[in-house]
């Protein structure tokens, strides 16, 4: 019977002595580690001499059996580790500092990446903040098992806002393995230096390509730590500059018409927002008709739209041809005398080497941006953690491929 219960509970190196308590909806089993799993430090796992019986008995929540909640009860004895001193002895069925079995925590972690907050709480019967603590423990163990970061050759660096009030997370993505390899709270040179410190000097020297946006602190740190790496300006950010310039031109035009009493025309210009921001190939028939009206009504704004689209097409061309088109675009934008487009042209010129590198290497932060989109979904799912570390742990589970399989599954 004990062996059957071990199979049900998924506990190894454990002796089940019997039922310690039984009340409606809950059964408590008395357990103890096998001899080979006893007297181990819960931090390093080293065999250590007994110290005392600790604070008596502890209880761990296990996976439910049918409709019954199952708890495991055992003595929380302590050992004296040569390295870590007096600590609670490790138990084979649970992680250090946890009140749940490994299988319970692995199930919660897997569900947290797949289901909503309410679903996880209802199914597993735990508070959402408890889920955050579980996820952090699982990720910490999975990172230890995975070992050092596998030498990345091409990485993408970006930052993502996760809460109001300028709260950011810095992300580093491995382009070749399509996975998140590092994340930390904040966005600054000091935060990014921590990643390269973690990577190590030798590994930093092996990084060949870094995709990034125009943030000066990213360029500064990459110049310091990976001087041999080719830095690529993310083309999507470059297009975003031109899109924002066209939007600013639209606002200026609407404001100027309003200032001279032409409120009707100002209202029309105001209503072209989505036409101006949308790529030509994505315009509906009605929007294309609106663009033709705009060309007849307001030449500066139509010119700004065309410049934005020309830059988009130059970026999409990529390779040597794309580089030539982007270089030519700088002259076209400056010749337009549109203030906001001239500003973008100057910005493109300042970053031209990095933009050309992105087009030659055909690399962008698209994957990083895709991860940002998935991170937004994770952030909504994680609402209630109130902790960047819990959010980062959940992101590493999902995007960093650290999520353990469901217990009993391959």
N, C-alpha and C positions, 0 to 999 in steps of 0.2 A: 504493500500500500504506500509506503514511504517513497519508493522509487517512482510510482505513478504520480504522486504529488509533486515530486521534483520535476518530472516531465511537464506537468501542468504549469508549474510556476516558473520553469526555465532557470532553476538555480543549480549551479555546479559546486562541487566540493562542500556540500551542505548536508548535515544530518538533521532530519525532521524527527523530533522526539515525540510529538503528538499535539493535540489540541489544548492550548492553554486557556482559552476562553471562547465562549460561543454565546452570542446574543443576536437578536433579530437583525438580519441583513449583514452581519459581520462575523467572521470566524478568525481567531487569532491562533497561529501555529507557533509552537516553541521550537526554535532551531538553534544550531551551533555549527561552526565551521569544522570540517574534517581536520585531522591533525596536521596534514601537510599545508593547510591554509591558515593555521593559527600562528599567533605570535609574530605577526608581520606589521611593520610600520605602515600606517595608512597614507603616508606621503611618498615614500620611496619603495615600499614593498619589501624591504630587507628584513630578514629574520632577526628578532630582538627578544631579549628576556622580558618576562612579565614584570610589571611594576605594581599594579593593584587592580581591584575590581571596578575602578572608575566610579561612576554615579549610579550603578545598578543596572536596571533593565532598560532597553530601548526598543522602540517599535518602528518597523518600516512598512510602508504601504506597498503591496504587490498588485499585479494585475488581477482584476476580478475573475472569479471562476463562476461562469454563468451569471446569475443575478446576485451573487454573494461577494461582498468586499472581503478581501483576504489581507491580513496583516501578519508580519513575521515579528516575533519577539525573541530577543537574545540579550545576553549580558554584554555591556559596553566596557569590556576590560581595557586596560591601558598597558602599553609596553614602553620600555626605555630604549629609544633608538640612538645609536652612537652619533648619528648626524643631526637628528631633529629633536633629541631629548625625549621627554615624556609626552606621548601622543596616544590617542585612542587607537586601538588595534584595528587593522583592516578587516573587513568581512567580505567574503567572496560574492555576496549577492547585491552589494550596494557600493556606490561611490562615496568617497570621503565627504563628510559634512551633509549628506543627503538623508532625508527621511523616507526615500522611496527606493525600490529595487531598481537594478539596471534596466531590466526589461520594461518596467513602468516608465522610466525616464526616456528610454529610446523610443517608446511608442508616443509619448507626449511630444518629443522633439520632431518626430516624423509628421505627426498631425499638425504641428505648429507651422510647418512649411506648406501644408496642403489645404487646411481648413480654416474657417473663420474663428475669431476669438470666442464667440458664443458657443460654437460647435465643440471646440476643444474643452471649454469649461464644463459644458453639459455632459459630454461623453466621459471625460476622465474624472470629473468631480473635484477639480482643483481650481484655486483662484488664479487669475491671469498673471499676477505678479509671481506666483509660484512657478508658472510656466517659464517666465523669464529667467528665474534662478536655475531651473532645470536645463534650459537651453545653454546657459553659460557653462554649466558643469560638463555637459555633453561635448560642447565645442572644445573646451580646454583639453579634455581627454583625447578627442579625435585629432587635435593639432599635435599633441604629444606623440600619438601613434604614427601620424603621417610624417613626423620628423621635420627637418629643415625645408624651406621653400625650394622646390625643384628649380634649378637654374633657369630663370626667364631670359629670353633673348629679345623679345619685343613686348614692351609693356605700355599700357595706357594709364594716365593719371588724370583724375578729375575730382571735383568736389560736388557734394549733394546736400542741399538744405533739407533737414528732416523735421524742423520745428520752427515756429515763428521766433523772431528775436535773434536773427543771425546765428542760428544753431546749425552747424555743418558737420558732415562726415567726409573725410578724404578717402578716396577709393583707388586701389591699384589693381589693374586687370592684366592677366597674361593673355596676350592676343593669340598666341599659338595654341594654348590649351583651352581657350575660351572659358576662363574661370576667374573669379575674384580671388586674389591671393593675399590681400591685406586691406584692412580698413581701420580707421581710428577717428576719434572725435576731434573736430577742429579743422581749420584750413589755414595753414601757415607753413613757413619754411621749417620751423622747429618740429612740427608734426611730421612733415614729409621726411625730414632727416632721420626720424625714428625708423621709418621703413628701410632706408638704406643701411642704417646701423644694424638692423635685424638681418638684412640680406648679406652683409659682410663685404669687406673691401674687395676680395678676390672675385666674388660673384658680380659686384657692381661693374668691375672692369669688363665682364663678359656681356653686359647689356649692349645691344647693337642699335635698337631703335626705341625711341620714346615718343608717344603721341600725347599731346597736351593741348590745353587752350592757351589763351594769351596771358594768364596770370603770371606776373613777374616772379612771384615767389617759387613757382614750379620751375621756371627756367633757371633761376639762381641755384637751386639745390641740384638740379640735373647737371648744370655746368660744373658744380663742385664735385659731385660724386661719380658722375659718368661722363667725363670730358670727351671720351672717344665715341659716345653714342650720337647717332643722328637724331636730331629733334624735329618732330613733325608737328606743325600747327594743324589742329583739327579743322578740316575744310568746312564742316558743318557750322562751326563757330564763325568762320569767315563769311559764309552766306548769311548767317544770322545778323552780322554787322550791317550788311547791305539791306536786309529786310527791315531792320530797325530804322535805318536811315530813310527808307521809303516811307515808313510809317510816320517819322518825324516831319517829313516833307508834307504828307497828307494833313497833319495837324496844323502846320504852318499855313497851308493854303486855306484851310477851313477858317482859321483865325483871321486871316487877312480879309477874306470876303465878309466875315461877320463885322469886322471893324469899319467897313465902308457901307454897312447897311444892307448888304446882299445876303440876307439870312437864308433865302431859299437855296441859293447856290452853295452856301456854307453847309446847309443841311445835306445837300446831295453829296458833297465831298466827304462829309462825316460818314455817310452811309456806304462809302466805298472801301471801308476798312478791310473787309475780308477779300475783296478783289485785289487790293494792293498787296496783301500778305500771302496770297495763294499763288503757287507755281502755275504757269500758263497751261500746262497739260492737265492740271487738276481743276481748271475752271469749268463750271457748268455752262450750258448754252446761254442762260440768262446772264451769268457773270461776264461771259465774253462780249455779249451785247453791251453790257454796262461798261466794259473796258473800251469799246469803240466810242461810246458817248464821252467817256473820260478823255480820250485822245483829242476829240473835237473841242471839248469844253476847257481843259486845263493841261496845256502842253508840259509845264514843268513837272507836274505829278506823273504824267504819262511817261516822260523821259526818265524819271526816277525809277519807275516800275521796269522800264526796259533795261536800265543799267543793272538793276537787281537780278533780272532774269539772265542777262548776259554773263554775269559773274557765276550764277548757278550753272549755266551750261559750260563755262570754262572749267569749273571745278569738276563737273561730271565727265568731262573729256579725259582728264588725267593724263599721265605720261608727259612726254616732251611737248606735245601739241597743247595740252592743258596749261603747261608752264608758260608757253608763248602767249596764249590767250589771256592769262591772268596778268602778265606783264603789260600787254597792250591795253587791258582794261583800265589799268591805273591812269594811263593817258586819257582815255575816253572819259573817265569819271572826273578828272581834273578839268578837262575842257568843257564839261557841262556847266560849270559855275554854280552848281547846286551845292549849297554850303555843307549839308550833311553828307552828300556823296563824296565831296572833296575830302572831308574828314576821314571817311572810310578808305579812300584811295591812299591817303597818307599812312593810315594804319596798316593797310595791306603792304605798302612799300617798306614799312619798318620791319615787317615780319615775312618779307618775300622769300628769303632763303628757306625758312621753316615750312612755308606753304608749298614751295617747289618740292621740297623733300617729301612732303606728304603725297603729292601727286606722282612723283617718281616711284616711291615705295608702295603707292596705292594702299595707304593705311590711314585710318581715321579713328576718332573716338566713337565711331558708330556703335561698336560693341559695348564700350563704356557707357554711352548714352542709353543703350538698350538695357544695360544693367541698372541704370538710374531709374528707368521706367519700372522695371521689376522691383527695385528698391522702394519706389513709391507705393506699390501694392503691398509689399512687406510692411512698410511703415504704417499703412492703414490697418493692416491685420494686427500689427503690434501695438496699436494705440492702447494706452493704459500701462505700458511698461514704465513710462516716465524715466527712462534710462537709456542713454546712448549705447552703453555697453551691452544691454540686452538686445537692442535693435541690431547692433553690429554682429552679435553672436547669431541671431536669427538669419542675417544676411549671409554669414559665412556658412551656416548650415545649408542654405538653399543655393546661393550663387557660388560659394566656395567648394561645393560638393563634399561637405563634411557630414552630411546627414546620414546617420546609421540606417540600415535597413530595418524593416519591421521585424520584431522578434520571431524567429522560426522561419523567416523567409530568406531565400538566397540573396 
